Amino acid sequence: MQPRVYQYLESKPELLRFMRMNPKWYRRVTRDPSVLSLIEQESKYYFGQTTPQRMEKMTNQLQMVQTLIQMAQAMKD
């Protein structure tokens, strides 16, 4: 792997961790460094960092809080 590419990966620990967990990407980057943008997209999806995934997570947390509030009110009555 080119030193410049490895330095870039070291600056992004989650991306480096993703590559270590998925060796096929390591091989692809070694052969063609221009696929780094694809790896970043895959990494975000894998770790749940895309906008739809974050929105879904936030919605689920909000629903849980609402449920807890409803339970607290029911116990109060």
N, CA, C and O atoms as a GROMACS GRO file, in nm:
protein
  308
    1MET      N    1   0.085  -0.117   0.000
    1MET     CA    2   0.000   0.000   0.000
    1MET      C    3   0.090   0.124   0.000
    1MET      O    4   0.196   0.126   0.062
    2GLN      N    5   0.044   0.224  -0.069
    2GLN     CA    6   0.122   0.347  -0.077
    2GLN      C    7   0.125   0.416   0.058
    2GLN      O    8   0.024   0.420   0.128
    3PRO      N    9   0.239   0.471   0.096
    3PRO     CA   10   0.250   0.537   0.228
    3PRO      C   11   0.149   0.651   0.245
    3PRO      O   12   0.096   0.670   0.355
    4ARG      N   13   0.124   0.725   0.140
    4ARG     CA   14   0.029   0.836   0.147
    4ARG      C   15  -0.112   0.786   0.180
    4ARG      O   16  -0.184   0.847   0.260
    5VAL      N   17  -0.150   0.676   0.120
    5VAL     CA   18  -0.282   0.617   0.144
    5VAL      C   19  -0.291   0.566   0.287
    5VAL      O   20  -0.393   0.584   0.354
    6TYR      N   21  -0.185   0.501   0.334
    6TYR     CA   22  -0.186   0.448   0.471
    6TYR      C   23  -0.192   0.562   0.574
    6TYR      O   24  -0.258   0.548   0.676
    7GLN      N   25  -0.124   0.670   0.548
    7GLN     CA   26  -0.130   0.785   0.637
    7GLN      C   27  -0.273   0.839   0.644
    7GLN      O   28  -0.322   0.876   0.750
    8TYR      N   29  -0.338   0.844   0.529
    8TYR     CA   30  -0.476   0.890   0.525
    8TYR      C   31  -0.566   0.798   0.610
    8TYR      O   32  -0.651   0.844   0.686
    9LEU      N   33  -0.544   0.668   0.595
    9LEU     CA   34  -0.624   0.572   0.672
    9LEU      C   35  -0.596   0.583   0.822
    9LEU      O   36  -0.687   0.569   0.903
   10GLU      N   37  -0.472   0.607   0.858
   10GLU     CA   38  -0.439   0.623   1.000
   10GLU      C   39  -0.505   0.747   1.059
   10GLU      O   40  -0.535   0.751   1.179
   11SER      N   41  -0.528   0.847   0.977
   11SER     CA   42  -0.594   0.968   1.026
   11SER      C   43  -0.744   0.948   1.048
   11SER      O   44  -0.810   1.030   1.111
   12LYS      N   45  -0.797   0.838   0.997
   12LYS     CA   46  -0.939   0.804   1.013
   12LYS      C   47  -0.948   0.665   1.076
   12LYS      O   48  -0.958   0.565   1.004
   13PRO      N   49  -0.946   0.657   1.209
   13PRO     CA   50  -0.940   0.527   1.277
   13PRO      C   51  -1.056   0.432   1.244
   13PRO      O   52  -1.035   0.312   1.234
   14GLU      N   53  -1.177   0.485   1.228
   14GLU     CA   54  -1.289   0.396   1.197
   14GLU      C   55  -1.275   0.335   1.058
   14GLU      O   56  -1.311   0.220   1.036
   15LEU      N   57  -1.222   0.412   0.967
   15LEU     CA   58  -1.200   0.361   0.831
   15LEU      C   59  -1.094   0.251   0.832
   15LEU      O   60  -1.109   0.149   0.765
   16LEU      N   61  -0.989   0.272   0.907
   16LEU     CA   62  -0.884   0.171   0.919
   16LEU      C   63  -0.938   0.045   0.986
   16LEU      O   64  -0.907  -0.066   0.944
   17ARG      N   65  -1.019   0.062   1.090
   17ARG     CA   66  -1.080  -0.053   1.157
   17ARG      C   67  -1.171  -0.129   1.061
   17ARG      O   68  -1.172  -0.252   1.060
   18PHE      N   69  -1.249  -0.056   0.980
   18PHE     CA   70  -1.337  -0.120   0.882
   18PHE      C   71  -1.256  -0.202   0.783
   18PHE      O   72  -1.293  -0.314   0.750
   19MET      N   73  -1.146  -0.146   0.738
   19MET     CA   74  -1.063  -0.219   0.641
   19MET      C   75  -1.002  -0.344   0.703
   19MET      O   76  -0.989  -0.447   0.636
   20ARG      N   77  -0.964  -0.337   0.829
   20ARG     CA   78  -0.907  -0.454   0.895
   20ARG      C   79  -1.012  -0.562   0.916
   20ARG      O   80  -0.979  -0.681   0.919
   21MET      N   81  -1.135  -0.523   0.932
   21MET     CA   82  -1.243  -0.619   0.950
   21MET      C   83  -1.290  -0.676   0.817
   21MET      O   84  -1.352  -0.783   0.813
   22ASN      N   85  -1.261  -0.607   0.709
   22ASN     CA   86  -1.303  -0.648   0.574
   22ASN      C   87  -1.182  -0.648   0.481
   22ASN      O   88  -1.160  -0.549   0.411
   23PRO      N   89  -1.105  -0.754   0.480
   23PRO     CA   90  -0.980  -0.757   0.402
   23PRO      C   91  -0.994  -0.734   0.252
   23PRO      O   92  -0.899  -0.695   0.185
   24LYS      N   93  -1.115  -0.759   0.199
   24LYS     CA   94  -1.131  -0.738   0.054
   24LYS      C   95  -1.106  -0.591   0.018
   24LYS      O   96  -1.053  -0.562  -0.089
   25TRP      N   97  -1.144  -0.499   0.109
   25TRP     CA   98  -1.121  -0.358   0.082
   25TRP      C   99  -0.972  -0.325   0.091
   25TRP      O  100  -0.924  -0.240   0.016
   26TYR      N  101  -0.902  -0.389   0.178
   26TYR     CA  102  -0.758  -0.367   0.189
   26TYR      C  103  -0.691  -0.404   0.056
   26TYR      O  104  -0.605  -0.332   0.006
   27ARG      N  105  -0.732  -0.517   0.002
   27ARG     CA  106  -0.675  -0.560  -0.127
   27ARG      C  107  -0.711  -0.461  -0.238
   27ARG      O  108  -0.628  -0.429  -0.323
   28ARG      N  109  -0.837  -0.414  -0.237
   28ARG     CA  110  -0.879  -0.320  -0.343
   28ARG      C  111  -0.802  -0.189  -0.336
   28ARG      O  112  -0.762  -0.136  -0.439
   29VAL      N  113  -0.781  -0.137  -0.215
   29VAL     CA  114  -0.708  -0.011  -0.201
   29VAL      C  115  -0.562  -0.028  -0.239
   29VAL      O  116  -0.502   0.062  -0.297
   30THR      N  117  -0.507  -0.142  -0.207
   30THR     CA  118  -0.368  -0.167  -0.243
   30THR      C  119  -0.352  -0.166  -0.395
   30THR      O  120  -0.253  -0.114  -0.447
   31ARG      N  121  -0.448  -0.221  -0.464
   31ARG     CA  122  -0.442  -0.225  -0.611
   31ARG      C  123  -0.482  -0.094  -0.676
   31ARG      O  124  -0.425  -0.053  -0.777
   32ASP      N  125  -0.583  -0.028  -0.616
   32ASP     CA  126  -0.636   0.094  -0.676
   32ASP      C  127  -0.675   0.195  -0.567
   32ASP      O  128  -0.787   0.188  -0.515
   33PRO      N  129  -0.587   0.288  -0.532
   33PRO     CA  130  -0.614   0.383  -0.424
   33PRO      C  131  -0.733   0.476  -0.451
   33PRO      O  132  -0.782   0.542  -0.359
   34SER      N  133  -0.779   0.483  -0.574
   34SER     CA  134  -0.890   0.573  -0.606
   34SER      C  135  -1.023   0.524  -0.550
   34SER      O  136  -1.122   0.597  -0.557
   35VAL      N  137  -1.029   0.402  -0.495
   35VAL     CA  138  -1.154   0.351  -0.438
   35VAL      C  139  -1.175   0.393  -0.293
   35VAL      O  140  -1.267   0.344  -0.228
   36LEU      N  141  -1.093   0.481  -0.242
   36LEU     CA  142  -1.107   0.526  -0.104
   36LEU      C  143  -1.244   0.587  -0.076
   36LEU      O  144  -1.300   0.568   0.032
   37SER      N  145  -1.298   0.660  -0.172
   37SER     CA  146  -1.430   0.720  -0.149
   37SER      C  147  -1.538   0.612  -0.135
   37SER      O  148  -1.631   0.628  -0.056
   38LEU      N  149  -1.526   0.503  -0.211
   38LEU     CA  150  -1.620   0.392  -0.197
   38LEU      C  151  -1.609   0.327  -0.061
   38LEU      O  152  -1.709   0.290   0.000
   39ILE      N  153  -1.487   0.313  -0.014
   39ILE     CA  154  -1.465   0.251   0.116
   39ILE      C  155  -1.524   0.338   0.226
   39ILE      O  156  -1.582   0.287   0.321
   40GLU      N  157  -1.510   0.469   0.213
   40GLU     CA  158  -1.567   0.559   0.313
   40GLU      C  159  -1.719   0.545   0.317
   40GLU      O  160  -1.778   0.544   0.425
   41GLN      N  161  -1.782   0.534   0.202
   41GLN     CA  162  -1.928   0.516   0.197
   41GLN      C  163  -1.968   0.384   0.262
   41GLN      O  164  -2.062   0.380   0.342
   42GLU      N  165  -1.898   0.277   0.229
   42GLU     CA  166  -1.928   0.146   0.287
   42GLU      C  167  -1.906   0.145   0.437
   42GLU      O  168  -1.982   0.084   0.512
   43SER      N  169  -1.802   0.212   0.480
   43SER     CA  170  -1.770   0.220   0.623
   43SER      C  171  -1.881   0.292   0.699
   43SER      O  172  -1.922   0.249   0.806
   44LYS      N  173  -1.930   0.402   0.644
   44LYS     CA  174  -2.038   0.476   0.708
   44LYS      C  175  -2.164   0.390   0.719
   44LYS      O  176  -2.232   0.392   0.821
   45TYR      N  177  -2.194   0.317   0.615
   45TYR     CA  178  -2.310   0.229   0.618
   45TYR      C  179  -2.291   0.118   0.721
   45TYR      O  180  -2.383   0.087   0.796
   46TYR      N  181  -2.173   0.060   0.723
   46TYR     CA  182  -2.142  -0.050   0.814
   46TYR      C  183  -2.154  -0.008   0.960
   46TYR      O  184  -2.208  -0.082   1.042
   47PHE      N  185  -2.105   0.111   0.992
   47PHE     CA  186  -2.108   0.159   1.130
   47PHE      C  187  -2.235   0.238   1.163
   47PHE      O  188  -2.246   0.293   1.273
   48GLY      N  189  -2.329   0.245   1.070
   48GLY     CA  190  -2.456   0.312   1.096
   48GLY      C  191  -2.446   0.462   1.103
   48GLY      O  192  -2.514   0.526   1.184
   49GLN      N  193  -2.363   0.521   1.019
   49GLN     CA  194  -2.341   0.666   1.024
   49GLN      C  195  -2.403   0.741   0.907
   49GLN      O  196  -2.375   0.859   0.888
   50THR      N  197  -2.484   0.673   0.829
   50THR     CA  198  -2.550   0.744   0.720
   50THR      C  199  -2.667   0.824   0.777
   50THR      O  200  -2.715   0.794   0.886
   51THR      N  201  -2.711   0.923   0.705
   51THR     CA  202  -2.819   1.010   0.754
   51THR      C  203  -2.947   0.932   0.783
   51THR      O  204  -3.005   0.952   0.890
   52PRO      N  205  -2.995   0.843   0.695
   52PRO     CA  206  -3.116   0.767   0.728
   52PRO      C  207  -3.100   0.680   0.853
   52PRO      O  208  -3.193   0.667   0.933
   53GLN      N  209  -2.982   0.621   0.870
   53GLN     CA  210  -2.959   0.537   0.987
   53GLN      C  211  -2.959   0.621   1.115
   53GLN      O  212  -3.013   0.579   1.218
   54ARG      N  213  -2.900   0.738   1.109
   54ARG     CA  214  -2.899   0.826   1.226
   54ARG      C  215  -3.039   0.874   1.260
   54ARG      O  216  -3.077   0.882   1.377
   55MET      N  217  -3.117   0.907   1.157
   55MET     CA  218  -3.254   0.952   1.179
   55MET      C  219  -3.337   0.840   1.243
   55MET      O  220  -3.414   0.866   1.335
   56GLU      N  221  -3.321   0.718   1.195
   56GLU     CA  222  -3.394   0.605   1.250
   56GLU      C  223  -3.356   0.582   1.397
   56GLU      O  224  -3.442   0.557   1.482
   57LYS      N  225  -3.229   0.592   1.425
   57LYS     CA  226  -3.182   0.575   1.563
   57LYS      C  227  -3.241   0.683   1.654
   57LYS      O  228  -3.285   0.654   1.765
   58MET      N  229  -3.241   0.806   1.606
   58MET     CA  230  -3.296   0.916   1.685
   58MET      C  231  -3.447   0.897   1.706
   58MET      O  232  -3.497   0.923   1.815
   59THR      N  233  -3.518   0.854   1.604
   59THR     CA  234  -3.661   0.829   1.614
   59THR      C  235  -3.689   0.720   1.716
   59THR      O  236  -3.781   0.733   1.797
   60ASN      N  237  -3.610   0.613   1.713
   60ASN     CA  238  -3.629   0.505   1.810
   60ASN      C  239  -3.605   0.553   1.953
   60ASN      O  240  -3.679   0.516   2.044
   61GLN      N  241  -3.503   0.636   1.972
   61GLN     CA  242  -3.476   0.688   2.105
   61GLN      C  243  -3.588   0.780   2.152
   61GLN      O  244  -3.626   0.776   2.270
   62LEU      N  245  -3.642   0.860   2.063
   62LEU     CA  246  -3.752   0.948   2.097
   62LEU      C  247  -3.876   0.868   2.136
   62LEU      O  248  -3.946   0.904   2.232
   63GLN      N  249  -3.903   0.762   2.063
   63GLN     CA  250  -4.018   0.676   2.096
   63GLN      C  251  -3.999   0.612   2.233
   63GLN      O  252  -4.095   0.599   2.309
   64MET      N  253  -3.878   0.571   2.264
   64MET     CA  254  -3.852   0.510   2.394
   64MET      C  255  -3.876   0.611   2.507
   64MET      O  256  -3.934   0.577   2.610
   65VAL      N  257  -3.830   0.733   2.488
   65VAL     CA  258  -3.851   0.838   2.589
   65VAL      C  259  -4.000   0.865   2.606
   65VAL      O  260  -4.047   0.880   2.719
   66GLN      N  261  -4.073   0.871   2.496
   66GLN     CA  262  -4.217   0.895   2.504
   66GLN      C  263  -4.286   0.782   2.580
   66GLN      O  264  -4.376   0.806   2.661
   67THR      N  265  -4.244   0.659   2.555
   67THR     CA  266  -4.302   0.544   2.625
   67THR      C  267  -4.273   0.553   2.774
   67THR      O  268  -4.361   0.527   2.856
   68LEU      N  269  -4.151   0.589   2.810
   68LEU     CA  270  -4.116   0.602   2.951
   68LEU      C  271  -4.197   0.713   3.019
   68LEU      O  272  -4.240   0.697   3.133
   69ILE      N  273  -4.219   0.822   2.950
   69ILE     CA  274  -4.299   0.932   3.004
   69ILE      C  275  -4.443   0.885   3.025
   69ILE      O  276  -4.504   0.915   3.128
   70GLN      N  277  -4.498   0.813   2.929
   70GLN     CA  278  -4.634   0.762   2.941
   70GLN      C  279  -4.645   0.665   3.059
   70GLN      O  280  -4.743   0.668   3.133
   71MET      N  281  -4.546   0.580   3.077
   71MET     CA  282  -4.547   0.486   3.189
   71MET      C  283  -4.540   0.561   3.321
   71MET      O  284  -4.609   0.525   3.416
   72ALA      N  285  -4.458   0.662   3.328
   72ALA     CA  286  -4.445   0.741   3.451
   72ALA      C  287  -4.575   0.811   3.484
   72ALA      O  288  -4.614   0.819   3.600
   73GLN      N  289  -4.644   0.863   3.382
   73GLN     CA  290  -4.772   0.929   3.404
   73GLN      C  291  -4.879   0.830   3.447
   73GLN      O  292  -4.964   0.862   3.530
   74ALA      N  293  -4.875   0.709   3.391
   74ALA     CA  294  -4.973   0.606   3.427
   74ALA      C  295  -4.953   0.563   3.572
   74ALA      O  296  -5.050   0.536   3.642
   75MET      N  297  -4.830   0.556   3.616
   75MET     CA  298  -4.802   0.517   3.754
   75MET      C  299  -4.843   0.628   3.851
   75MET      O  300  -4.880   0.601   3.966
   76LYS      N  301  -4.835   0.750   3.805
   76LYS     CA  302  -4.867   0.866   3.887
   76LYS      C  303  -5.017   0.874   3.913
   76LYS      O  304  -5.060   0.915   4.021
   77ASP      N  305  -5.096   0.836   3.814
   77ASP     CA  306  -5.242   0.846   3.826
   77ASP      C  307  -5.296   0.740   3.912
   77ASP      O  308  -5.417   0.733   3.933
   0.00000   0.00000   0.00000
